[in-house]
Amino acid sequence: MKKVRVTTKKVLSAVKAESATVAEDLKLAASSIDKAAKKKTIHWKTAARKKSRLAKAVNKGVKAPAKKAAAKKAK
């Protein structure tokens, strides 16, 4: 369970810092979440929800700077 928390925090901090390793961190976090679900440490629906929320955060974090740049160009 600790690995799930650590990898999740790593992904969120990478998104916040706009790091280049976000995709790799997300892949590791999803893997650790799936392993925890497979071992029945967390419920499979909880695992799916965590992975979905992480992917949503990554997508939002990656797309946000592009929107800001487009808004500046429009002005």
DRENDO-1510 file (C-alpha; in Angstrom, 1 decimal, always signed):
<recs>
REC; n; res; u; v; w
REC; 1; MET; +0.0; +0.0; +0.0 .
REC; 2; LYS; +2.9; +2.3; +0.7 .
REC; 3; LYS; +4.2; +1.9; -2.9 .
REC; 4; VAL; +0.8; +3.0; -4.2 .
REC; 5; ARG; +0.9; +6.2; -2.0 .
REC; 6; VAL; +4.5; +7.0; -3.0 .
REC; 7; THR; +4.0; +6.5; -6.7 .
REC; 8; THR; +0.8; +8.5; -6.7 .
REC; 9; LYS; +2.5; +11.4; -4.9 .
REC; 10; LYS; +5.4; +11.2; -7.4 .
REC; 11; VAL; +3.0; +11.5; -10.3 .
REC; 12; LEU; +1.1; +14.4; -8.8 .
REC; 13; SER; +4.4; +16.3; -8.0 .
REC; 14; ALA; +5.7; +15.6; -11.5 .
REC; 15; VAL; +2.5; +17.1; -13.0 .
REC; 16; LYS; +2.7; +20.1; -10.7 .
REC; 17; ALA; +6.4; +20.6; -11.7 .
REC; 18; GLU; +5.6; +20.0; -15.4 .
REC; 19; SER; +8.3; +17.3; -15.4 .
REC; 20; ALA; +9.2; +15.4; -18.6 .
REC; 21; THR; +8.9; +12.0; -16.7 .
REC; 22; VAL; +5.1; +12.3; -16.1 .
REC; 23; ALA; +4.2; +9.5; -18.5 .
REC; 24; GLU; +6.7; +7.1; -17.0 .
REC; 25; ASP; +5.7; +7.9; -13.5 .
REC; 26; LEU; +2.0; +7.4; -14.4 .
REC; 27; LYS; +2.9; +4.0; -15.9 .
REC; 28; LEU; +4.7; +3.0; -12.7 .
REC; 29; ALA; +1.8; +4.2; -10.5 .
REC; 30; ALA; -0.8; +2.3; -12.5 .
REC; 31; SER; +1.4; -0.8; -12.3 .
REC; 32; SER; +1.7; -0.5; -8.5 .
REC; 33; ILE; -2.1; +0.1; -8.2 .
REC; 34; ASP; -2.9; -2.9; -10.3 .
REC; 35; LYS; -0.5; -5.1; -8.2 .
REC; 36; ALA; -2.2; -3.9; -5.0 .
REC; 37; ALA; -5.6; -4.7; -6.5 .
REC; 38; LYS; -4.4; -8.2; -7.6 .
REC; 39; LYS; -3.2; -9.0; -4.1 .
REC; 40; LYS; -6.6; -7.7; -2.8 .
REC; 41; THR; -4.9; -5.0; -0.7 .
REC; 42; ILE; -7.3; -2.5; -2.3 .
REC; 43; HIS; -10.6; -3.2; -4.0 .
REC; 44; TRP; -10.5; -3.4; -7.7 .
REC; 45; LYS; -13.0; -0.5; -8.1 .
REC; 46; THR; -10.8; +1.7; -5.8 .
REC; 47; ALA; -7.8; +0.8; -8.0 .
REC; 48; ALA; -9.7; +1.8; -11.2 .
REC; 49; ARG; -10.8; +5.0; -9.6 .
REC; 50; LYS; -7.3; +5.9; -8.5 .
REC; 51; LYS; -5.9; +5.2; -12.0 .
REC; 52; SER; -8.6; +7.2; -13.6 .
REC; 53; ARG; -8.1; +10.2; -11.4 .
REC; 54; LEU; -4.3; +10.1; -11.9 .
REC; 55; ALA; -4.7; +9.9; -15.7 .
REC; 56; LYS; -7.2; +12.8; -15.5 .
REC; 57; ALA; -4.8; +14.9; -13.5 .
REC; 58; VAL; -1.9; +14.1; -15.9 .
REC; 59; ASN; -4.0; +15.0; -18.9 .
REC; 60; LYS; -5.2; +18.2; -17.3 .
REC; 61; GLY; -1.7; +19.2; -16.3 .
REC; 62; VAL; -0.2; +18.5; -19.7 .
REC; 63; LYS; -2.9; +20.4; -21.6 .
REC; 64; ALA; -3.1; +23.4; -19.3 .
REC; 65; PRO; +0.1; +25.1; -20.5 .
REC; 66; ALA; -0.9; +24.8; -24.1 .
REC; 67; LYS; -4.3; +26.5; -23.4 .
REC; 68; LYS; -2.5; +29.4; -21.7 .
REC; 69; ALA; -0.1; +29.8; -24.6 .
REC; 70; ALA; -3.0; +29.7; -27.1 .
REC; 71; ALA; -4.9; +32.3; -25.0 .
REC; 72; LYS; -1.9; +34.6; -25.0 .
REC; 73; LYS; -1.6; +34.3; -28.8 .
REC; 74; ALA; -5.2; +35.2; -29.2 .
REC; 75; LYS; -4.8; +38.5; -27.4 .
</recs>
